[in-house]
Amino acid sequence: MISVNLDDVLDKAYESSSLAELANAPVAALSGVSEADAEALQKAFNIKTVADLAGNKYIRAAQAIVELSQISK
């Protein structure tokens, strides 16, 4: 059983959701991501859910670049 408090990064309506529900939730479930932002992500990258966002190759590449830049300092 995993227990984590994600309230700071979630829209109020999703605070009591399970991790599985959150993965399948629209990206607007993330605090600070508006419906307009979600529409733009869908248009640009076909990102519809939190899982889509997490698995997006450009997002993953950006994360890897930043992580590797920290190691190489």
Buried (B, 14 or more C-beta within 10 A) or exposed (E): EEEEEEEEBBBEEBBEBEEEEBBBBBBBBBBEBEEEEBEBBBEEBEBBBBBBBEEBEEBEEEEEEEEEEEEEE
